[in-house]
Amino acid sequence: MARTKIKSTGGSARTISALSTTTTANATALALKPSTLAVPPPMLETADAHSMWCMICRDGGEGPIVLYECNACPRVMCSKCIEVPDSYVNVVQRPTVSFLCLACHSKATLKSPAPFYGFYTGGLPSQGGKEVLPSFLHLNGKYEMASSSIMAARPIAFIHFILGGEDPICTPVSIICKFLETFYPNGGFTYVEVTFNVASHERISEYELSQVARVVDRVVRITQHLGHNGRVVAFFSDHSEQDCGWLYAGQAPKENGSGLEYVAMTVSHVLTTVLSAYSTVLKNAHIVFLVCGSVVAHPKPYNQLMSAVLHFEFASAIVFTAKHFQPLVASNFFLAFAELVLVEQLCVRKTFPELLLLSGRLGLHTKVILMTPDPTSPHRQLECTTFARAHTQTQPWGMEVPAQCPQCGSTKSWSEKVALTVHADSHQFAETSDPSVTRYVYSCKYSNCGTAQRLAPHKFIIERPPGFMVNSARTTKCGWFQVPSTFYSPPSLMKGKCKSQVDASSGSAKRAQQ
């Protein structure tokens, strides 16, 4: 009989106590101890590697086209985008000539503008170098990226941890891989998929023992691929138990022996069991949790998730809050992430509003949480920021307007909102970005609303929450509302005031309801 694939990442599962894995965990830890990993030298010397793509036209060098490599950064510029006089074409390619790209020149002359000569002898301008050309370089085209962008100069490795079982999780990871492969035609991008099923003692032992053999090879291969400055992006594709927020660990035999069922375990147990073998390459990686929002909705699983982000020392983590999260809905978001954060190498926190602007429909489905280590804290601390789509009528300040009137059952029956300001003066059609507006009042415009109950037409109020509209992620009628960041420190770092909630040996079990 044909079955429908599970597209969302939530559901119900039998939850079971975390299983003791001391023996196999010790074996895995020993096998992956850094001193026992004989990692050969990197295949590519990437510390000084340059991009393959011109920073102006984003094209490569083929045929007669020459790529000029900047001596101050990994960027390149091509001979189509800068006009080198014919009599100097061979001169500028001499080993004694240094090249300074447009981005580095603009940064160096930001406070004191100067002509762009590009080529120097005797070192760069900051080293006393002298111009090679008799006049400034003429540019063809315009610089379309941020001044800090660097086009795909650093190798990338994707590690996709995905729940095994008979119902595959549909994700956009393959789409992102295809996109990135075009920027790395010579093998600068690699993909590793790790399928897990750790729902029983036997499954955990099987997984961990298999990793002893596989991980050593994979870690060595990834480390070799990354060289000195490569980056890792991890995806964790799983379901979460909707009643308690635990993560699916895999499938195990039903208690009555009639087939298999999904089993959920604590967030800390699942993440520790699955990720620990790869901890050496996950440090400073970006991780995306393709999991339903129940893991965020329940405090203890959410705390365990944040503790895991700190424990594995991720550079950033992205989490979605939708109750039944559909990963494919986030495809545009991930393509924007791949282009701006991975290809152009922009800071994920600084560029996050632009990622959201390029994926406005994602906000109709879910809120997005960005987690990054707090660089200003002397202790390990995580900065967590929630972004919600805001629409002037249907989702002011990221707060959803009900799709149906609870009193009469009418749909799309709300009148235009009435804004109340801090001065208690009512006025129509005020924008959600107006700081004086503190609340909106909506009323049902169905003529018979409340008639059967002998009540007035239904009204409700939406209070303005703390936060602000992100200007760089706004359009005419909608945008993204940023909630003030919260900061999380593991309980163990809070001077003994609170006992750590991350306990891989605690919990109970629940059966998945298919």
C-alpha positions in Angstrom: 0.0 0.0 0.0 1.4 3.4 -0.9 2.2 5.7 2.0 2.4 9.5 2.2 5.9 10.8 3.1 6.2 12.7 6.4 7.0 16.3 5.3 6.8 18.0 8.7 9.2 17.3 11.4 6.9 16.9 14.4 4.6 14.2 15.8 4.1 11.9 18.7 6.5 9.1 19.7 7.1 6.7 22.5 9.6 8.2 24.9 12.1 6.0 26.7 14.7 6.5 29.3 18.1 7.4 27.9 20.1 4.2 27.5 23.5 3.6 29.2 26.2 3.5 26.6 29.3 3.6 28.7 31.2 0.8 27.0 30.6 1.8 23.4 30.9 5.5 24.2 34.3 4.9 25.7 35.3 2.9 22.7 34.2 5.7 20.4 35.9 8.3 22.5 39.2 6.4 22.4 39.0 5.8 18.7 38.4 9.5 18.1 40.9 10.9 20.6 42.9 13.6 18.7 46.2 11.9 19.4 45.0 8.7 17.7 43.8 10.4 14.5 46.6 10.3 12.0 45.4 13.2 9.9 47.6 13.7 6.8 48.5 17.2 5.5 45.7 19.1 3.8 45.2 18.3 0.1 44.9 22.0 -0.6 46.9 24.7 1.0 44.0 27.0 1.7 45.4 29.5 4.1 46.3 31.8 1.1 43.9 30.3 -1.4 42.1 32.8 -3.7 38.6 32.8 -5.0 37.9 31.5 -8.5 35.3 34.2 -9.2 35.8 37.9 -10.0 34.4 40.1 -7.3 32.7 42.4 -9.9 31.1 40.1 -12.5 31.2 36.9 -10.4 32.6 35.0 -13.3 35.7 32.9 -13.6 38.8 33.1 -15.8 38.6 31.2 -19.1 40.5 31.5 -22.3 42.2 34.9 -22.6 40.6 36.3 -19.4 43.1 36.8 -16.6 42.2 36.7 -12.9 44.3 39.2 -10.8 44.8 37.9 -7.3 44.8 40.5 -4.5 47.9 40.4 -2.3 45.9 41.5 0.8 42.9 39.2 0.7 41.5 36.1 -1.2 39.5 38.2 -3.7 40.2 38.4 -7.4 39.3 40.7 -10.3 39.2 39.8 -13.9 40.7 41.5 -17.0 37.1 42.1 -18.3 36.2 44.3 -15.3 39.4 46.4 -15.1 41.0 47.9 -18.1 44.8 47.4 -18.1 46.4 49.3 -20.9 47.7 47.0 -23.6 51.3 48.1 -23.1 51.1 47.1 -19.4 49.3 43.7 -19.7 52.6 41.8 -19.4 54.1 44.2 -16.9 51.4 43.8 -14.3 51.8 40.0 -14.4 55.4 40.1 -13.3 56.1 38.3 -10.0 57.4 41.5 -8.5 54.1 43.4 -9.0 51.5 43.3 -6.3 47.8 43.8 -6.8 45.3 45.5 -4.4 41.6 44.7 -5.2 38.9 47.3 -5.2 37.5 46.2 -1.8 40.8 46.5 0.0 41.5 49.8 -1.8 38.1 51.2 -0.7 38.6 50.1 2.9 42.1 51.7 3.0 40.9 55.0 1.5 37.5 55.2 3.3 38.4 58.4 5.2 40.6 59.8 2.5 39.5 58.9 -1.0 42.2 58.2 -3.6 42.3 57.0 -7.2 42.4 53.2 -7.8 45.6 52.2 -9.5 45.5 48.5 -8.5 49.0 47.4 -9.3 52.1 48.3 -7.3 55.8 47.6 -7.3 57.9 47.3 -4.1 54.9 46.1 -2.1 51.4 47.3 -1.4 50.7 51.0 -0.7 50.8 50.4 3.0 54.3 49.0 2.6 55.5 51.9 0.5 54.8 50.4 -2.9 54.6 52.7 -6.0 52.0 52.7 -8.7 52.8 50.7 -11.8 50.3 52.3 -14.2 50.6 55.9 -15.4 46.9 56.5 -14.6 44.1 55.0 -12.6 42.4 51.8 -13.6 39.0 52.1 -15.3 36.3 49.8 -13.9 33.8 48.0 -16.1 30.6 47.2 -14.2 29.7 47.9 -10.6 30.4 46.2 -7.3 27.1 44.4 -6.5 28.1 42.8 -3.2 28.9 44.0 0.3 32.4 45.4 0.6 33.2 42.6 3.1 32.1 39.8 0.7 34.6 37.2 -0.5 33.5 34.9 -3.3 33.9 31.3 -2.3 37.5 31.2 -1.4 37.3 28.8 1.5 36.4 25.1 1.2 33.0 24.0 2.7 31.9 20.7 4.1 28.2 19.8 4.8 27.5 17.2 7.4 23.9 16.1 7.3 22.7 14.1 10.4 19.3 12.6 9.4 16.9 10.3 11.2 16.8 6.9 9.6 13.5 4.9 9.2 10.9 4.0 6.7 9.5 7.6 6.4 12.3 9.8 5.0 12.4 13.4 6.0 12.1 15.8 3.0 14.7 18.6 3.3 16.1 21.3 1.0 19.7 20.2 1.7 20.2 18.6 -1.7 19.0 21.9 -3.4 21.7 23.9 -1.4 24.3 21.3 -2.4 23.6 21.7 -6.1 23.8 25.5 -5.7 27.1 25.4 -3.9 28.7 22.9 -6.3 28.6 25.5 -9.1 30.9 27.7 -7.0 33.4 24.9 -6.3 33.9 23.2 -9.7 37.3 21.9 -8.6 36.1 20.1 -5.5 36.1 22.8 -2.8 32.7 21.5 -1.6 32.0 18.1 0.0 28.9 16.5 1.5 28.7 13.8 4.1 25.4 12.2 5.2 25.1 10.5 8.6 22.0 8.4 9.2 21.2 7.5 12.7 18.9 5.2 14.6 19.7 5.1 18.4 16.3 4.0 19.8 17.6 1.0 21.7 20.6 -0.4 23.4 21.4 -2.5 20.4 20.9 0.4 18.0 23.1 2.7 20.0 25.8 0.1 20.2 25.5 -0.5 16.5 25.6 3.2 15.7 28.6 4.0 17.9 30.6 0.9 16.9 30.0 1.7 13.2 31.2 5.3 13.8 34.5 4.0 15.3 35.3 2.7 11.8 33.5 5.4 9.7 34.2 8.5 11.7 37.9 8.2 11.7 37.9 8.0 7.9 35.3 10.8 7.6 36.9 13.1 10.1 40.3 12.7 8.4 38.7 13.2 5.0 36.8 16.3 6.1 39.8 17.8 7.9 42.0 17.1 4.9 39.4 18.8 2.6 39.0 21.9 4.8 42.7 22.6 5.1 43.5 25.5 7.4 40.5 27.8 7.0 37.6 25.7 5.7 34.1 25.8 7.2 31.6 23.2 8.2 27.8 23.5 8.1 25.8 20.8 9.9 22.1 20.0 9.4 20.2 18.0 12.0 17.0 16.6 10.4 14.7 14.9 12.8 11.2 14.8 14.3 10.3 16.1 17.7 7.7 14.7 20.1 4.9 17.3 20.2 3.8 16.7 23.8 7.2 17.0 25.4 9.7 18.4 22.8 12.0 15.3 22.9 13.8 14.3 19.7 13.1 11.1 17.8 15.9 8.7 18.4 14.8 6.2 15.7 12.6 3.1 15.4 12.4 0.2 17.8 10.2 -2.9 18.1 6.7 -2.2 19.5 6.1 -3.3 23.0 3.6 -5.9 21.7 6.1 -7.1 19.2 4.0 -6.2 16.1 6.3 -4.1 14.0 8.3 -1.0 14.6 7.5 2.4 16.0 9.3 5.7 16.5 10.9 6.4 19.9 11.8 9.8 21.4 14.5 10.6 23.9 15.7 13.7 25.7 17.3 16.3 23.5 20.6 16.1 25.3 20.8 12.3 25.0 20.0 12.3 21.2 22.4 15.1 20.4 25.2 13.8 22.5 24.9 10.3 21.1 24.7 11.4 17.5 27.1 14.3 17.4 29.9 13.5 19.8 31.8 11.4 17.3 32.1 14.4 15.0 32.9 17.0 17.7 36.4 17.8 16.4 35.0 19.0 13.0 31.8 20.5 14.4 33.7 23.1 16.5 33.0 26.6 15.1 30.5 25.1 12.6 27.1 26.5 11.7 24.2 24.1 12.5 20.6 24.2 11.3 18.0 22.2 13.2 15.4 21.0 10.8 13.1 20.0 13.6 9.6 21.1 14.6 9.0 23.8 17.1 8.0 21.6 20.1 11.6 21.4 21.0 11.5 25.2 21.5 8.0 25.3 23.1 9.0 23.2 26.1 11.5 24.8 28.5 13.6 21.8 29.4 14.2 20.5 25.9 15.0 24.1 24.8 17.5 24.5 27.6 19.1 21.2 26.6 19.3 22.4 23.0 21.0 25.6 24.0 23.4 23.8 26.2 24.3 21.5 23.4 25.0 24.5 21.1 27.4 25.8 23.7 28.9 22.3 24.4 29.8 21.6 20.8 31.0 25.2 20.4 29.0 26.0 17.3 29.5 29.3 15.6 25.8 29.7 15.1 22.6 27.7 15.3 19.3 28.3 13.5 16.0 26.9 14.9 12.4 27.1 13.7 9.3 27.5 15.9 6.5 26.1 13.7 4.5 23.4 15.4 4.6 21.3 12.2 7.7 22.7 10.5 8.0 22.0 6.8 11.7 22.2 5.9 11.1 22.7 2.2 9.3 26.0 2.9 12.6 27.4 4.0 14.4 26.6 0.7 14.7 30.3 -0.3 16.1 31.1 3.2 18.7 28.5 2.9 19.7 29.5 -0.6 20.2 33.1 0.7 22.2 31.7 3.6 24.4 29.7 1.2 25.0 32.7 -1.0 25.6 35.4 1.6 27.1 33.5 4.6 28.9 30.7 2.8 29.8 32.0 -0.7 30.3 35.7 0.2 31.4 34.8 3.8 29.4 37.6 5.5 28.8 37.5 9.3 25.6 35.4 9.9 24.3 37.7 12.7 24.9 40.9 10.8 23.4 39.6 7.5 20.5 37.7 9.1 17.9 40.5 8.4 18.8 40.3 4.7 18.3 36.6 4.7 14.9 37.1 6.1 14.0 39.8 3.6 14.8 37.4 0.8 12.5 34.8 2.3 9.4 36.7 3.4 7.0 33.8 2.8 8.9 31.7 5.4 7.5 34.1 8.0 3.9 32.9 7.1 5.0 29.5 8.3 7.3 30.0 11.2 9.4 32.2 13.4 13.2 31.9 13.3 15.6 31.8 16.2 19.3 32.7 15.7 21.8 31.5 18.4 25.3 32.8 18.5 28.0 32.8 21.2 28.1 36.2 23.0 31.6 37.6 22.4 31.2 40.2 25.1 30.7 37.7 27.9 33.7 36.4 29.9 31.9 33.1 30.4 30.2 30.8 27.9 27.0 32.5 27.0 24.5 32.2 24.1 22.7 35.1 22.5 19.3 34.0 21.3 17.2 36.2 19.0 13.8 35.5 17.7 12.5 37.0 14.4 8.8 37.0 13.5 7.1 38.1 10.3 5.1 41.3 10.8 2.3 42.4 8.5 0.4 45.7 9.0 -3.0 44.0 9.1 -2.7 40.2 9.6 0.4 39.9 11.8 1.3 43.2 13.6 4.6 43.0 15.5 4.8 39.3 14.6 1.6 38.5 16.5 -0.8 36.4 14.5 -4.4 37.6 14.0 -6.8 34.6 14.3 -7.9 33.2 11.0 -11.5 32.8 12.3 -13.7 34.6 14.7 -14.2 32.4 17.7 -17.7 33.7 18.4 -19.4 33.4 15.0 -17.0 31.2 13.0 -16.6 33.8 10.2 -13.2 33.8 8.3 -11.4 37.0 7.2 -14.0 39.0 9.0 -11.8 41.4 10.9 -12.3 45.1 10.4 -9.3 47.4 9.7 -7.4 47.6 13.0 -7.7 50.6 15.2 -4.5 51.8 16.8 -4.2 53.1 20.4 -1.2 55.3 21.1 0.6 56.1 24.3 -1.6 59.2 24.5 -4.8 57.0 24.4 -5.8 58.7 21.2 -7.4 56.4 18.6 -6.6 56.7 15.0 -7.1 54.5 11.9 -4.4 52.7 9.8 -1.4 53.4 12.0 1.8 51.6 11.0 3.2 48.9 13.2 6.6 50.7 13.0 5.1 53.8 14.8 6.7 53.7 18.3 3.7 55.6 19.8 1.3 52.7 19.0 0.9 50.4 22.0 -1.9 48.1 20.9 -4.4 47.3 18.1 -8.1 46.7 18.5 -9.8 44.3 16.0 -13.6 43.7 15.7 -15.6 41.2 13.7 -17.5 42.8 10.9 -20.0 40.0 10.3 -23.4 41.6 10.8 -24.8 38.7 12.9 -21.7 38.1 15.0 -22.9 37.5 18.6 -26.6 37.6 17.7 -27.3 34.0 18.7 -25.5 34.5 22.0 -27.0 38.0 22.5 -23.6 39.4 22.6 -21.8 42.3 20.9 -19.6 41.6 17.9 -16.4 40.0 19.0 -13.4 42.2 19.7 -9.8 41.4 20.7 -6.7 43.4 21.4 -3.1 42.8 20.4 -0.6 44.4 22.7 2.7 45.6 21.3 5.5 43.3 22.6 9.0 44.4 23.4 11.2 44.6 20.2 11.4 46.6 17.0 10.9 46.3 13.3 14.1 45.4 11.4 14.4 48.2 8.8 16.7 46.2 6.5 14.1 43.4 6.3 11.0 45.5 5.5 8.9 45.9 2.5 5.9 48.3 2.0 3.3 46.2 4.0 5.3 43.6 5.8 8.7 42.9 7.4 10.3 41.2 10.3 9.9 42.0 14.0 13.0 41.4 16.2 12.3 40.4 19.8 15.0 41.5 22.2 17.8 38.9 22.6 17.9 36.6 25.6 21.1 35.2 27.0 21.6 31.7 28.1 24.4 30.3 30.3 24.5 26.6 31.2 23.3 26.1 34.8 26.7 24.6 35.7 28.3 28.0 35.1 25.8 29.9 37.3 27.9 29.6 40.5 26.0 26.6 41.8 22.6 28.4 42.0 21.0 25.9 39.6 21.5 22.2 38.9 22.2 21.4 35.3 19.2 20.1 33.4 21.4 18.3 30.8 21.2 14.7 32.0 21.7 12.1 29.4 20.5 9.3 31.8 17.1 10.8 32.7 13.8 10.7 31.0 11.0 8.4 30.1 9.7 7.0 26.8 6.8 7.6 24.4 5.4 5.7 21.5 5.0 7.4 18.1 1.5 7.8 16.9 1.5 7.5 13.1 
